[in-house]
Amino acid sequence: MTIIQTDKAPAAIGPYVQGKVVGNILFASGQVPLSPETGEVVGDTIEAQTEQVLKNIAAILDAAGTDFSRVVKTTCFLKDMNDFAAFNAVYAKAFKGSFPARSAVEVARLPRDVKVEIEVIAEVG
């Protein structure tokens, strides 16, 4: 088991790690739209926040030696399902047509009152 840690994604804001590789699978913790540099929330729209979340995920994937093309499953948490179409428009760009399996749910509240959180499982190696 290998712990994934990069300063190009936000530091954990609780008792967890950015990700763990077990065998050839990366389990990445949910990412919210925090700036890795400041720890502050980036953006106030679903589009801007989703873009930041995907940047954070890209950094973790890179640190694990993989990328979006090898993501097999995502779990997406939205504060408001009315943002679903706008979220999808940004999300789809990260995967360039090679989409993973996915769950998307509306939740009552997310850390720091953000609009979106995404966690991923990806193949590495």
C-alpha positions, 0 to 999 in steps of 0.5 A: 500500500502506498500513500499518495501525497502532493502539494499540488492538491489541497492538504487533507482537512481532516484525518485522511490522506489524499489517496492510497494505492493498493495493488494497481488501484488508486482510491482517492479521497473526495476533493472539494474546490480548495486552492492547494496554495491557500486552502481557500474555496475557489469559485462561487459557481458550480462550473468554477468549483467543478473545474478546481475539483478536477484540477485537484484530482488531476494532481492526485492522479499524476502523483499516483502515476495515472490520469483521467483516462484510467479512472474507473469510477467516480462518486460525485456529491452535489449540493443542488441537483439543479446544478447537474447539467452545468456540472456535467458540462465541465465534468465531461471535458476532463474525461474526453469521452472515455467516461468512468462508471459514476454515481451522482447524488445531492447532499444536504451539506459539504465541507466548507459549504462548497457546491461539489465534491468528487472522489475517484478510483483509478487504475495505476501502473 
